[in-house]
Amino acid sequence: MFAGKTATLLRRIQAQTNNCSFQAKLLKEYTQLNKVLRGLCFTGRLREAVGLLWRTRLKADAATYALLLQECLFRKEHKSGRRIHAHMVVIGYVPNEYLKIKLLILYAKSGDLRTAYVLFDNLLEKTLISWNAMIAGFVQKGCGEFGLDLYYNMIKNGVSPDQYTFASVFRASASLASLEHGKRAHGVLIKSHIRENVVVSSALMDMYFKCSSLADAHRVFNEVVNRNVVTWTSLISGYGQHGRVNEVLESFDKMINEGFRPNYVTFLAVLSACSHGGLVNEGWHYFLSMKRDYGIQPRGKHYSAMVDLLGRSGKLHEAYEFVLNSPFKEHPAIWGALLGACRIHGDMDLVKLVANKYLELEPENSGTYVLLSNTYATFGFWENLAALRREMRNSGVIKEPAYSWIEIQGEVHFFLRGDVSHRCSAEIYELIKLMPSILKDPDYVPDIISS
């Protein structure tokens, strides 16, 4: 197979490998490598450690690999974690079950759910940690329905959920606005007798708010014994989502009276509520209070909320000046909020000015083109609209299709405009065509199933 110098070199390596002194040297190098890798990890030099691992092409021990992967997770160095896994494959190292779970968590957190699922599927024993990692990964990726499927499979396999499972399941139910799945999981939580947890309580409240079950959300809040700023903010944000301005401001005042300090998320919910309620003076009060009373530096989203508040109230030029004087004048969301306000109040001169700036800041965002198209159509700027659509085609920007969903008997169905992917599409469209005449029939009695 090999000839000349190559064959001689291979024979020499084989002879040295059989030599006891050479084996002792390898053992020494192996021990030193583990020490050096751990030292680099402990001093925060993770990338150097991974680079050294690749240069030596030696295998580390399981404890060192575990430390390296844990450091990757802690620092969110997912690329380094993938390099460690690639190193294992190249040198032929077979990770144990513990390391497989570490790798699974790393891939799930990085959003590579395909690789994570392969690792998960090949586990000899699927522990609660591995189930939780997969469920959380799907939910964080916006695949709530897959997360719920995994949750039910976990229950079917006799694995009892913990607080981390429930937090992910409630987030999945919230993202799908699936009250049935959320309530089902809430029932399991009550029976599990799991100790009160702020993260779970907040996720549960958010689920009920997202499913428009405000009374249930407030009931959960009342049952929380050890409240903190996260709990209060979940309540305030939930009411804000439904435009319940009075409840938002009342809850904020109660939170302050009970001695809790609001954070930047709390103030964002309060400012958004003021915007929906047209409370300009109150909005200014809370905005200025952030830094003055609590030492919180307003962020871009707070400035956007103020622009929205001023714009909705018809104070367009005040909003424009506010944007120009803000530290976030290159923040696209601020200009988007101002453009929306201009569209409502019909300031055509300001529309053109703001639209150009907005497009300049986000030329590749399809949402920008949609908002501008709607604005131009509202004011009858047909030439501008035609030019915008040409620019959109030339830039290769494609409008993302919006979808709707409906929950029927615990199953969430998604569909697009003009969707024909369902196997019963023809029958569905025929029924939709018949609906107007059915509803107009004076003898028609709706088939309402009452609980």
VEXVEXLUM-63652 format. One line per 10 residues: number of its first residue (from 1); their letters; for each residue x, y, z of C-alpha. Coordinates in Angstrom, 2 decimals, padded with zeros to 5 digits. Layout:
<rs>
NUM	a	X/Y/Z ~ ... $
</rs>
This chain:
<rs>
1	mfagktatll	000.00/000.00/000.00 ~ 002.79/002.43/001.02 ~ 006.28/002.55/-000.51 ~ 009.70/004.12/000.13 ~ 010.10/006.66/002.91 ~ 006.41/006.54/003.83 ~ 006.53/002.81/004.59 ~ 009.74/003.26/006.60 ~ 008.14/006.07/008.61 ~ 005.04/003.97/009.34 $
11	rriqaqtnnc	007.18/001.03/010.53 ~ 009.15/003.37/012.81 ~ 005.94/004.80/014.31 ~ 004.59/001.29/014.89 ~ 007.81/000.25/016.61 ~ 007.77/003.36/018.81 ~ 004.13/002.77/019.72 ~ 005.01/-000.72/020.96 ~ 007.85/000.74/023.00 ~ 007.01/001.14/026.71 $
21	sfqakllkey	008.88/004.44/027.04 ~ 006.88/005.89/024.15 ~ 003.61/004.78/025.75 ~ 004.71/006.42/029.00 ~ 005.44/009.62/027.08 ~ 001.97/009.51/025.51 ~ 000.38/009.06/028.94 ~ 002.35/012.04/030.24 ~ 001.27/014.19/027.28 ~ -002.34/013.06/027.76 $
31	tqlnkvlrgl	-002.25/014.07/031.45 ~ -000.56/017.39/030.67 ~ -003.09/018.15/027.92 ~ -006.02/017.75/030.32 ~ -004.32/020.02/032.89 ~ -003.57/022.72/030.31 ~ -007.10/022.59/028.83 ~ -008.68/022.92/032.26 ~ -006.32/025.77/033.16 ~ -007.28/027.65/029.99 $
41	cftgrlreav	-010.97/027.09/030.79 ~ -010.66/028.35/034.35 ~ -008.90/031.53/033.14 ~ -011.58/032.28/030.53 ~ -009.46/031.32/027.49 ~ -011.95/028.90/025.96 ~ -011.07/029.53/022.31 ~ -007.38/028.91/023.03 ~ -008.33/025.62/024.68 ~ -010.36/024.50/021.65 $
51	gllwrtrlka	-007.54/025.56/019.30 ~ -005.02/023.54/021.34 ~ -007.30/020.51/021.23 ~ -007.34/020.66/017.43 ~ -003.58/021.26/017.08 ~ -002.58/018.30/019.25 ~ -005.20/015.92/017.78 ~ -005.07/014.11/021.13 ~ -008.19/013.05/022.98 ~ -009.00/014.62/026.34 $
61	daatyalllq	-010.73/012.76/029.15 ~ -014.51/012.85/029.64 ~ -014.28/015.31/032.56 ~ -012.26/017.79/030.47 ~ -014.65/017.53/027.52 ~ -017.55/018.11/029.92 ~ -015.83/021.21/031.34 ~ -015.15/022.59/027.86 ~ -018.74/022.04/026.74 ~ -020.12/023.58/029.94 $
71	eclfrkehks	-017.94/026.65/029.34 ~ -019.30/026.86/025.77 ~ -022.85/026.80/027.13 ~ -022.09/029.39/029.81 ~ -020.42/031.78/027.35 ~ -022.87/030.97/024.51 ~ -019.87/029.96/022.40 ~ -021.89/027.55/020.29 ~ -019.39/027.59/017.43 ~ -016.61/026.46/019.79 $
81	grrihahmvv	-018.90/023.70/021.06 ~ -019.45/022.45/017.51 ~ -015.66/022.43/016.98 ~ -015.23/020.27/020.09 ~ -017.82/017.82/018.74 ~ -016.10/017.80/015.34 ~ -012.79/017.05/017.10 ~ -014.38/014.05/018.82 ~ -015.60/012.73/015.46 ~ -012.24/013.26/013.72 $
91	igyvpneylk	-010.16/011.44/016.37 ~ -012.78/008.70/016.77 ~ -013.74/009.56/020.34 ~ -017.14/008.15/021.35 ~ -018.79/010.42/023.97 ~ -020.53/008.87/026.94 ~ -024.22/009.50/027.69 ~ -023.45/012.53/029.87 ~ -021.42/014.19/027.10 ~ -024.12/013.37/024.54 $
101	ikllilyaks	-026.63/015.27/026.70 ~ -024.20/018.22/026.95 ~ -023.86/018.23/023.16 ~ -027.63/017.91/022.76 ~ -028.19/020.96/025.00 ~ -025.54/022.92/023.07 ~ -027.13/022.21/019.68 ~ -030.65/022.87/021.01 ~ -029.61/026.24/022.45 ~ -027.84/027.20/019.22 $
111	gdlrtayvlf	-031.02/026.46/017.25 ~ -029.63/023.43/015.38 ~ -032.58/021.23/016.31 ~ -031.92/018.66/013.58 ~ -028.54/017.67/015.08 ~ -029.92/017.95/018.60 ~ -032.73/015.54/017.74 ~ -030.30/013.01/016.22 ~ -028.31/013.03/019.48 ~ -031.54/012.81/021.49 $
121	dnllektlis	-032.84/009.92/019.41 ~ -029.61/007.95/019.94 ~ -029.53/008.29/023.72 ~ -029.70/004.93/025.48 ~ -031.76/006.48/028.27 ~ -033.72/009.69/027.75 ~ -033.52/011.58/031.05 ~ -035.64/014.54/032.14 ~ -032.73/016.88/031.32 ~ -032.59/015.66/027.71 $
131	wnamiagfvq	-036.39/015.95/027.29 ~ -036.32/019.48/028.74 ~ -033.49/020.54/026.42 ~ -035.38/019.37/023.33 ~ -038.72/020.88/024.41 ~ -037.09/024.23/025.26 ~ -035.13/024.20/021.99 ~ -038.26/023.78/019.86 ~ -040.16/026.43/021.83 ~ -037.31/028.97/021.57 $
141	kgcgefgldl	-037.13/028.32/017.82 ~ -040.83/029.18/017.50 ~ -041.93/025.56/016.95 ~ -044.35/025.38/019.86 ~ -046.43/022.57/018.36 ~ -043.36/020.28/018.19 ~ -042.46/021.24/021.74 ~ -045.92/020.20/022.93 ~ -045.70/016.91/021.01 ~ -042.43/016.13/022.79 $
151	yynmikngvs	-043.98/017.04/026.15 ~ -046.85/014.58/025.63 ~ -044.40/011.88/024.48 ~ -042.35/012.49/027.61 ~ -045.42/011.99/029.80 ~ -046.31/008.86/027.81 ~ -042.80/007.50/028.47 ~ -043.32/007.85/032.22 ~ -040.98/010.81/032.77 ~ -042.39/013.31/035.30 $
161	pdqytfasvf	-042.08/017.00/034.32 ~ -040.36/019.58/036.51 ~ -040.56/023.38/036.71 ~ -038.37/023.80/033.60 ~ -040.69/021.56/031.59 ~ -043.77/023.53/032.64 ~ -042.12/026.88/031.87 ~ -041.43/025.69/028.29 ~ -044.89/024.14/027.86 ~ -046.64/027.33/029.02 $
171	rasaslasle	-044.50/029.37/026.60 ~ -045.41/026.97/023.79 ~ -049.12/027.25/024.64 ~ -048.80/031.05/024.77 ~ -047.09/031.21/021.37 ~ -049.92/029.13/019.87 ~ -052.63/030.90/021.91 ~ -053.75/027.39/022.84 ~ -055.78/027.69/026.03 ~ -056.67/023.98/026.05 $
181	hgkrahgvli	-053.03/022.81/026.08 ~ -052.13/025.47/028.64 ~ -054.94/024.51/031.01 ~ -054.12/020.84/030.63 ~ -050.50/021.49/031.65 ~ -051.67/023.74/034.50 ~ -053.73/020.84/035.84 ~ -050.68/018.55/035.75 ~ -048.64/021.25/037.53 ~ -051.19/021.47/040.37 $
191	kshirenvvv	-051.16/017.68/040.82 ~ -047.34/017.60/040.74 ~ -047.10/019.68/043.95 ~ -044.02/021.43/042.57 ~ -042.84/024.23/044.82 ~ -043.75/027.76/043.73 ~ -041.38/029.12/041.09 ~ -041.31/032.69/039.77 ~ -040.36/031.63/036.22 ~ -043.20/029.09/036.03 $
201	ssalmdmyfk	-045.76/031.49/037.55 ~ -044.77/034.24/035.11 ~ -044.93/031.87/032.13 ~ -048.35/030.62/033.31 ~ -049.68/034.18/033.65 ~ -048.32/035.08/030.22 ~ -050.03/032.01/028.73 ~ -053.42/033.01/030.14 ~ -052.98/036.61/028.97 ~ -051.95/035.48/025.46 $
211	cssladahrv	-055.04/033.26/025.38 ~ -057.22/036.25/026.45 ~ -058.13/034.61/029.76 ~ -057.45/037.67/031.93 ~ -059.36/036.46/035.00 ~ -057.31/033.24/035.12 ~ -054.08/035.23/034.73 ~ -054.96/037.50/037.66 ~ -056.00/034.46/039.72 ~ -052.53/032.96/039.18 $
221	fnevvnrnvv	-050.96/036.27/040.26 ~ -053.05/036.35/043.44 ~ -051.91/032.81/044.30 ~ -048.21/033.74/044.08 ~ -046.93/034.12/047.65 ~ -043.38/035.33/046.99 ~ -043.90/038.04/044.39 ~ -041.04/039.96/042.84 ~ -040.52/042.46/040.02 ~ -040.79/039.67/037.40 $
231	twtslisgyg	-044.22/038.62/038.69 ~ -045.49/042.20/038.78 ~ -044.08/042.94/035.33 ~ -045.83/039.85/033.89 ~ -049.13/041.17/035.26 ~ -048.54/044.72/034.00 ~ -047.38/043.54/030.55 ~ -050.34/041.17/030.26 ~ -052.88/043.90/030.90 ~ -050.94/046.16/028.54 $
241	qhgrvnevle	-051.27/043.61/025.71 ~ -055.05/043.93/026.00 ~ -055.09/047.73/026.24 ~ -056.32/047.69/029.85 ~ -054.67/051.01/030.69 ~ -056.30/051.53/034.11 ~ -055.27/048.07/035.30 ~ -051.70/048.67/034.09 ~ -051.30/051.94/035.98 ~ -053.06/050.63/039.10 $
251	sfdkminegf	-050.84/047.54/039.16 ~ -047.74/049.71/038.69 ~ -048.71/051.91/041.65 ~ -049.41/048.85/043.82 ~ -046.03/047.40/042.92 ~ -044.26/050.61/043.96 ~ -046.29/050.80/047.20 ~ -045.25/047.24/048.07 ~ -041.60/048.28/047.80 ~ -040.62/046.72/044.46 $
261	rpnyvtflav	-038.38/048.62/042.03 ~ -039.55/048.48/038.39 ~ -037.11/047.43/035.67 ~ -036.81/048.51/032.03 ~ -039.39/045.89/030.92 ~ -041.93/047.22/033.45 ~ -041.51/050.76/032.14 ~ -041.86/049.59/028.54 ~ -045.24/048.03/029.38 ~ -046.35/051.20/031.20 $
271	lsacshgglv	-045.28/053.51/028.34 ~ -047.07/051.28/025.80 ~ -050.23/051.44/027.92 ~ -050.00/055.25/028.07 ~ -049.67/055.24/024.27 ~ -052.83/053.14/023.83 ~ -054.68/055.36/026.29 ~ -053.46/058.64/024.79 ~ -052.02/059.69/028.18 ~ -049.29/062.07/027.01 $
281	negwhyflsm	-048.59/063.79/030.35 ~ -048.50/060.48/032.23 ~ -046.22/059.03/029.55 ~ -043.75/061.89/029.93 ~ -043.88/061.47/033.73 ~ -042.98/057.76/033.57 ~ -040.34/058.27/030.86 ~ -038.52/060.97/032.85 ~ -038.98/058.99/036.06 ~ -036.92/056.08/034.70 $
291	krdygiqprg	-033.55/057.80/035.00 ~ -034.46/060.41/037.61 ~ -036.01/058.11/040.22 ~ -034.67/054.64/039.39 ~ -031.39/055.18/037.53 ~ -032.64/053.25/034.49 ~ -031.28/054.52/031.17 ~ -034.10/054.45/028.58 ~ -033.43/052.13/025.64 ~ -034.46/052.29/022.01 $
301	khysamvdll	-037.79/050.58/022.69 ~ -038.68/053.19/025.33 ~ -037.97/055.98/022.84 ~ -040.11/054.15/020.24 ~ -042.96/053.92/022.75 ~ -042.73/057.67/023.40 ~ -042.74/058.41/019.65 ~ -045.81/056.18/019.30 ~ -047.48/058.01/022.21 ~ -046.80/061.48/020.77 $
311	grsgklheay	-047.71/060.36/017.25 ~ -051.01/058.74/018.23 ~ -051.92/061.95/020.05 ~ -051.37/063.97/016.87 ~ -048.18/065.66/018.11 ~ -046.26/064.65/014.97 ~ -043.75/067.48/014.84 ~ -043.02/067.12/018.56 ~ -042.44/063.41/017.92 ~ -040.16/064.23/014.96 $
321	efvlnspfke	-038.06/066.61/017.08 ~ -037.96/063.98/019.84 ~ -036.53/061.45/017.35 ~ -033.89/063.86/016.03 ~ -032.72/064.70/019.56 ~ -032.73/061.11/020.83 ~ -029.59/058.93/021.12 ~ -031.42/056.32/019.02 ~ -032.13/058.36/015.89 ~ -030.58/055.55/013.82 $
331	hpaiwgallg	-032.98/053.03/015.41 ~ -035.39/051.78/012.65 ~ -038.22/051.04/015.11 ~ -038.42/054.73/016.10 ~ -038.90/055.83/012.49 ~ -041.38/053.00/011.95 ~ -043.46/054.24/014.89 ~ -043.35/057.80/013.53 ~ -044.32/056.64/010.03 ~ -047.32/054.78/011.44 $
341	acrihgdmdl	-048.44/057.92/013.26 ~ -048.01/060.07/010.12 ~ -050.16/057.59/008.22 ~ -052.94/057.85/010.82 ~ -052.96/061.66/010.93 ~ -052.36/062.33/007.22 ~ -049.22/064.49/007.28 ~ -048.08/063.90/003.67 ~ -044.92/066.03/003.80 ~ -043.66/064.30/006.91 $
351	vklvankyle	-044.63/060.89/005.46 ~ -042.20/061.30/002.53 ~ -039.39/062.49/004.82 ~ -039.85/059.71/007.38 ~ -040.44/057.00/004.75 ~ -037.12/057.72/003.03 ~ -035.24/057.58/006.33 ~ -036.97/054.36/007.37 ~ -036.13/052.65/004.06 ~ -032.53/053.88/004.31 $
361	lepensgtyv	-032.12/052.20/007.72 ~ -033.76/048.86/006.82 ~ -033.49/048.31/003.05 ~ -033.59/044.49/003.28 ~ -036.51/044.10/005.70 ~ -039.69/043.01/003.89 ~ -041.77/044.50/006.73 ~ -040.35/047.94/005.89 ~ -041.61/047.66/002.31 ~ -045.04/046.46/003.45 $
371	llsntyatfg	-045.46/049.42/005.82 ~ -044.27/051.88/003.15 ~ -046.52/050.30/000.50 ~ -049.56/050.62/002.74 ~ -048.63/054.21/003.58 ~ -048.18/055.22/-000.08 ~ -051.47/053.52/-000.99 ~ -053.29/055.35/001.83 ~ -052.17/058.75/000.47 ~ -052.53/057.83/-003.20 $
381	fwenlaalrr	-048.80/058.10/-003.95 ~ -049.11/055.60/-006.82 ~ -045.85/056.55/-008.54 ~ -043.95/056.13/-005.28 ~ -045.70/052.80/-004.72 ~ -044.77/051.52/-008.20 ~ -041.14/052.62/-007.73 ~ -041.03/050.93/-004.33 ~ -042.31/047.63/-005.75 ~ -039.72/047.79/-008.56 $
391	emrnsgvike	-037.00/048.39/-006.00 ~ -038.31/045.48/-003.92 ~ -038.14/043.15/-006.95 ~ -034.67/044.34/-007.96 ~ -033.36/043.89/-004.41 ~ -034.75/040.36/-004.21 ~ -036.79/041.20/-001.12 ~ -039.76/038.85/-000.73 ~ -042.72/039.60/001.50 ~ -043.09/036.93/004.15 $
401	payswieiqg	-046.60/035.45/003.96 ~ -048.75/036.02/007.03 ~ -050.55/033.03/008.46 ~ -053.51/032.46/010.75 ~ -054.27/029.63/013.10 ~ -057.24/028.12/014.85 ~ -057.46/025.63/017.70 ~ -060.02/022.82/017.32 ~ -060.31/020.09/019.95 ~ -056.83/020.78/021.28 $
411	evhfflrgdv	-055.14/020.71/017.86 ~ -053.77/023.95/016.37 ~ -054.20/024.32/012.58 ~ -052.13/026.86/010.59 ~ -053.15/028.23/007.19 ~ -052.09/030.90/004.69 ~ -054.17/033.07/002.37 ~ -055.17/030.91/-000.58 ~ -053.67/027.85/001.13 ~ -054.34/024.52/-000.64 $
421	shrcsaeiye	-051.94/022.33/001.37 ~ -054.70/020.68/003.43 ~ -055.98/017.36/002.08 ~ -059.58/018.65/002.35 ~ -058.90/022.06/000.77 ~ -061.57/021.69/-001.94 ~ -064.28/020.84/000.61 ~ -063.15/023.67/002.93 ~ -063.41/026.30/000.16 ~ -066.81/024.99/-000.94 $
431	liklmpsilk	-068.08/025.33/002.63 ~ -066.67/028.86/002.91 ~ -068.57/029.84/-000.25 ~ -071.79/028.50/001.29 ~ -071.32/030.24/004.64 ~ -072.81/033.67/003.71 ~ -076.08/032.11/002.48 ~ -076.24/029.76/005.51 ~ -075.77/032.66/007.95 ~ -078.40/034.76/006.16 $
441	dpdyvpdiis	-080.98/031.97/006.45 ~ -083.55/033.14/009.08 ~ -084.15/029.52/010.16 ~ -080.46/028.81/010.76 ~ -079.59/027.83/014.35 ~ -075.85/027.85/015.19 ~ -074.45/024.52/016.41 ~ -072.94/025.72/019.70 ~ -071.54/023.10/022.04 ~ -071.84/024.45/025.58 $
451	s	-069.57/023.27/028.39 $
</rs>
